[in-house]
Amino acid sequence: MSLLSTLLLAILQAITEWLPVSSEGQTLYVAVNFLGMTPWDTFRIVIMLHLGTSLSVFAKYRKEYVDALTKDKKMFNFLFFSTIGTAIVAVPLYFALKEIFLSVPASILTILIGIFLIVTGFLLRTSRNIVKFMKREDVTIKEALLAGIVQGFAILPGISRSGITTSYFLLRKYDKEESFNLSFLMSVPVVLGLFVLDIVTTADLTISLEIILAVLVTAIIGYFMIEFFLEIARKFSFSGVCFFFGGIMILLTFIQYAVT
């Protein structure tokens, strides 16, 4: 993959990560349909690029992470049990996706991404009018575990991680701002774990200079854009956007199939 293509995916990841429109799904769609990449190679690159946005999240919430390791037992429990919950779902799905990406045609993958985007749209539409009244200290171990299980399904391309986790907290009647904060806080340990899982299971320790540069670009752009896009996400519901992109992906795939 060329440096230009890598940087394009890095910029796309840095922008779409903060919006509930599935950065993984958007990146996979562009890479497979416009850059000629294989689904599995793209999926592995997406994992790398998530390291960049995780660096942005860590920089923004560094105090919370430090407190969790030193004095905030409730935050530590939240991060620990949400990570466990995510692993329960995400690890089996990771191996299932590997088989799917290596055997399923790109057209089928595109349709799946579109379907999952529409599912995300329904979740966002359902949760957008929930009453707000709970605070972070109310997060129990059970809720952290369930939030992690919900987050685990975000490994599926088209399912927005921020979208479904924020929706979960909203449906549990957490404050919208708190829902965003908890959603992003719980992402960093999981991304690091998925990166390690990918390296160990593929036995591939080769990381090119292009990928390293892309991760850094994602982290830098992501850090400076995170608050801007979070502000947009706070004010607007992106359910319609998910419906639109999901429908377009499915429609274009059927048109392409009919033409060929």
Secondary structure, 3 states (H helix, E strand, C coil): CCHHHHHHHHHHHHHHCCCCCCHHHHHHHHHHHHCCCCHHHHHHHHHHHHHHHHHHHHHHCHHHHHHHHHCCHHHHHHHHHHHHHHHHHHHHHHHHHHHHHHHCCHHHHHHHHHHHHHHHHHHHHHHCCCCCCECHHHCCHHHHHHHHHHHHHHHCCCCCHHHHHHHHHHHCCECHHHHHHHHHHCHHHHHHHHHHHHHHHHCCCCCCHHHHHHHHHHHHHHHHHHHHHHHHHHHCCCHHHHHHHHHHHHHHHHHHHHHC
